[in-house]
């Protein structure tokens, strides 16, 4: 076994660090752009008088950083070469995301908006793998910023239980054309304020609870039949997550995207890649918090000696550092395993490992941020340190992308033989952890 970071990825981290120093940090420093990252960050980013949406100048700064990264060849690293990418691996993305998050907040990587100079593009691969020939142009349009589709899956009364969604699409002819008439509601739809389209999931057949019978329809986001009720203010502002209602929205037959009646395959298409990258970001942010707390404990000298002399300071950070070190290697191993398998194999063989990495890393990050606040005392509680922002952002990951409970349920399914490679095995036989 070789636990070293592969040389090509290690070399690329050096290239990325130089790009950050040469291009991104100067951009962050100019025109008081630091206001988006220092103690003013929540105010600077949020238009509180406009529904709590992101301020246009904040989003324009993120776009400029991405333009520079794309010009330098970094933004599309994870994409196939056919889309101008580098065929980046899951291991490479996990290492990069962990490396970036360990630097702390900055224009290079701020996941409050899922922003990074090395981008994550699940929608592009979804378009590549599911688009009909007449829809293939949408991938290029998406990369050019002309097709901006948000993901319309969650509903006010249905989150993790997507098979019970109440939004319905029924066949309906209009002006002699076959199509679909849609009614329903959606909630927590991210990016609706700038979207040109919605990948809208609707039940088109079957009964509540059936996985089959849900279809994805590409609908125009600004259709008057869609009424945006409000943008939901969140623990970490600004918000771009809205609730909207759909009343008699008609779209033509060719709005269908992906397998008819099999739309949930789209929702699951990139879930493992997303979860392992998110886990890598969380463990990187946790390591940032741990490092800052250790350094502060060595510097701060109450009662005539450094805080770090106290076991009450040492032992909680020892626990966190131990967990982070083990989890970091587990994440890299799991990302490497994803690269060795097809998507169906990943879903069967190591889906539980991905869930282990994800839910535990997100929890660890929150624990590390909380401990860093405690070690720093009043300053840790202030917005002059990054811990409160990291806590508020990564706390959401314990709910989104599959809540902790949903992911633990998946792990339990693999452990106890209700799903995964041991599904249906005799549960009366002894369990052997070593052969998993």
PyMOL commands that set and color helices and strands:
alter all, ss='L'
color gray80, all
select helices_A, chain A and resi 7-36+41-45+56-71+81-83+90-101+111-113+122-130+133-135+137-143+162-164+253-255+264-267+271-299+302-304+307-309+311-339+343-349+351-376+378-381+387-396+404-415+433-435
alter helices_A, ss='H'
color red, helices_A
select strands_A, chain A and resi 46-47+53-54+109-110+115-116+149-152+168-171+179-190+197-203+214-220+226-231+241-252+256-257
alter strands_A, ss='S'
color yellow, strands_A
deselect
rebuild
show_as cartoon
